[in-house]
Amino acid sequence: MNPDRKKHTAGHRRRLRERFARSGLKGFHDHEILELLLAFGSPRADLKEPAKEALAKFGSLKDVIDAPPGLLAEVRGLGRKNIIGLHLVREVAARYLEGRVRERPVAGSPGAVFDYLRQALGGLSREVFLAVFLNTANKIIEVERVAEGTVNRAAIHPREVIASALKCNASRVIFAHNHPAGSMRPSDDDIEITARLKKACRAVEIDLLDHVIVSADNYFSLAEHGLL
């Protein structure tokens, strides 16, 4: 990078940081937000064009952050550190939302729970099944990843789930998994898994509150649709 270009890039980046310091992300375009995020991995590089190219390739800021590393690497100017930084943002956001829902009873903030589940699972490219264990006050005790990959009858072991629930002294549980393809319709396996888990929970006096299917943009509550 020639000295004039380097000076221009440094000044542009500084102005973006100062805008953010003054008023947060108000008035920022998505490519400017992405440029700031990428700068943590490449603080001296000109990242305006890579940010715009990534948005053009994937369609939105959310989709860029959710994109697999292999596809992100196809964008000119994005290296390993940039990609790690983007995925770190997603994981931090999920951890932050989990912290928020732990602070208050789930029954009083169902929207916050669904937001957390969408953030934690919605952008993943493979299916993941979570158990959210709660106490008698409906506050989250623990969130455990039960299965990963193709979630089917063979992947979920009710005995292991119940052992985890008893270990953390849970009184209630919410199950959740994602549908990477985006369909919100529960499969036959989803219905059967839910029935098996409900039976196992009932045997040890643990209440199954819900089984939630999520995508990046939506959710389907089996409880709300009378499927529990």
NORVENWO-V951042 format. One record per pair of residues at least 12 apart in sequence whose ideal C-beta (glycine too) atoms are under 10 Angstrom apart, sorted by the first residue. I is the first residue (numbers start at 0). J is the second residue. Records with the same first field share a line. If there is no record, write none. Layout:
BEGIN
I: J, J
END
This chain:
BEGIN
0: 43, 44, 45
4: 45
5: 43, 44, 45
7: 45
8: 38, 43, 44, 45, 46, 47
9: 42, 43, 45
11: 31, 34, 45, 46, 47
12: 34, 35, 38, 42, 43, 44, 45, 46, 47
14: 31
15: 27, 31, 32, 34, 35, 38, 47
16: 35, 38
18: 31, 35
19: 31, 32, 35
28: 50, 51, 54, 60
29: 50, 51, 53, 54, 59, 60, 61, 63
30: 46, 47, 48, 49, 50, 51, 52, 53, 54, 55, 60, 63
31: 47, 50, 51
32: 50, 54, 60, 63
33: 46, 47, 49, 50, 51, 53, 54, 60, 63, 64, 81, 85
34: 46, 47, 48, 49, 50, 51, 53
35: 50
36: 50, 60, 63, 64, 81, 84, 85, 87, 88
37: 49, 50, 53, 63, 74, 76, 77, 78, 80, 81, 82, 84, 85
38: 50, 81, 84
39: 80, 81, 83, 84, 85, 87, 88
40: 77, 78, 79, 80, 81, 82, 83, 84, 85, 87
41: 76, 77, 78, 80, 81, 84
42: 80
44: 76, 77, 78, 81
45: 76
46: 76, 77, 81
47: 76
48: 74, 75, 76
49: 74, 75, 76, 77, 78, 81
50: 63, 74, 76, 77, 81
51: 74
52: 73, 74, 75, 76, 77
53: 66, 70, 71, 73, 74, 75, 76, 77, 81, 85
54: 74
55: 74
56: 70, 71, 73, 74
57: 70, 71, 74
59: 215
60: 85, 88
61: 89, 121, 122, 215, 216
62: 122, 215
63: 77, 85
64: 84, 85, 86, 87, 88, 89, 92, 122
65: 85, 86, 89, 121, 122, 123, 124, 215
66: 82, 85, 86, 122, 124
67: 82, 86, 123, 124
68: 82, 83, 85, 86
69: 82
70: 82, 124
71: 85, 86
86: 122
89: 118, 119, 122, 123
90: 118, 119
92: 114, 115, 118, 119, 122
93: 115, 116, 117, 118, 119, 120, 121, 122, 142
94: 115, 118, 119
95: 115, 118
96: 111, 112, 114, 115, 116, 117, 118, 119
97: 111, 112, 115, 116, 118, 119, 131, 139, 142
98: 115, 139
99: 111, 112, 114, 115
100: 112, 113, 114, 115, 116, 131, 138, 139, 142
101: 115, 133, 138, 139, 140, 141, 142
102: 138, 139
103: 136, 137, 138, 139
104: 133, 134, 136, 137, 138, 139
105: 131, 133, 136, 137, 138, 139, 171, 173, 208, 209
106: 133, 136, 137, 138, 171, 208
107: 137, 138
108: 137
109: 173, 208, 209, 211, 220, 223
112: 131, 139, 173, 175, 208, 209, 211, 218
113: 175, 209, 211, 213, 217, 218, 220
114: 213, 218
115: 131, 139, 142, 175, 213
116: 129, 131, 142, 173, 175, 176, 177, 211, 212, 213, 218
117: 175, 177, 211, 213, 214, 215, 216, 217, 218
118: 213, 215
119: 131, 142, 144, 175, 177, 213
120: 144, 175, 176, 177, 178, 179, 211, 212, 213, 214, 215, 218
121: 177, 178, 179, 181, 213, 214, 215, 216, 217, 218
122: 177, 179, 213, 214, 215
123: 147, 176, 177, 179, 213, 215
124: 177, 179
125: 147, 148, 149, 150, 177, 179
126: 146, 147, 148, 149, 150, 151, 154, 176, 177, 178, 179, 180
127: 144, 145, 146, 147, 148, 150, 175, 176, 177, 179
128: 143, 144, 145, 146, 147, 148, 150, 154, 155, 160, 174, 175, 176, 177, 189, 192, 196, 210
129: 142, 143, 144, 145, 146, 147, 173, 174, 175, 176, 177, 211, 213
130: 142, 143, 144, 145, 146, 155, 159, 160, 161, 163, 164, 167, 169, 172, 173, 174, 175, 196
131: 143, 169, 171, 172, 173, 174, 175, 208, 209, 211
132: 160, 163, 164, 165, 166, 167, 168, 169, 170, 171, 172, 173, 205
133: 164, 167, 169, 170, 171, 172, 173, 205, 206, 208
134: 167, 168, 169, 170, 171
135: 168, 169, 170, 171, 206
136: 170, 171
137: 170, 171, 173, 206, 208
138: 171
139: 169, 171, 173
140: 164, 167, 168, 169, 170, 171, 172
141: 163, 164, 166, 167, 168, 169
142: 173, 175
143: 159, 160, 163, 164, 166, 167, 169, 172
145: 157, 159, 160, 163, 174, 175, 176, 196
146: 159, 160, 176, 192
147: 176
149: 188
150: 176, 177, 178, 186, 188, 189, 192
151: 186, 187, 188, 189, 191, 192
152: 187, 188, 191, 192, 195
153: 188
154: 176, 188, 192
155: 174, 176, 188, 191, 192, 193, 195, 196
156: 195, 199
157: 192, 195, 196, 197, 198, 199, 200, 202
158: 199
159: 199
160: 172, 174, 195, 196, 199, 200, 205
161: 196, 199, 200, 202, 203, 205
162: 203
164: 199, 200, 203, 205
165: 203, 205
169: 200, 203, 205, 206
170: 204, 205, 206
171: 200, 205, 206, 207, 208, 209
172: 196, 197, 200, 205, 206, 207, 208, 209, 210
173: 206, 207, 208, 209, 210, 211, 220, 222
174: 189, 192, 193, 196, 197, 200, 207, 208, 209, 210, 211, 212, 221
175: 209, 210, 211, 212, 213, 218, 220
176: 189, 192, 210, 211, 212, 213
177: 211, 212, 213, 214, 215, 218
178: 212, 213, 214, 215, 217, 219
179: 214, 215
180: 214
181: 214, 215, 216, 217
182: 212, 214, 217, 219
183: 212, 213, 214, 216, 217, 218, 219, 220
184: 212, 219
185: 210, 212, 219, 221, 224, 226
186: 212
189: 210, 212, 219, 221, 226
190: 210, 221, 226
192: 210
193: 207, 209, 210, 221, 222, 226, 227
194: 207, 210, 226, 227
196: 210
197: 210, 221, 227
207: 221, 222, 227
208: 220, 222, 227
209: 221, 222, 223, 226, 227
210: 222, 226, 227
211: 223
END
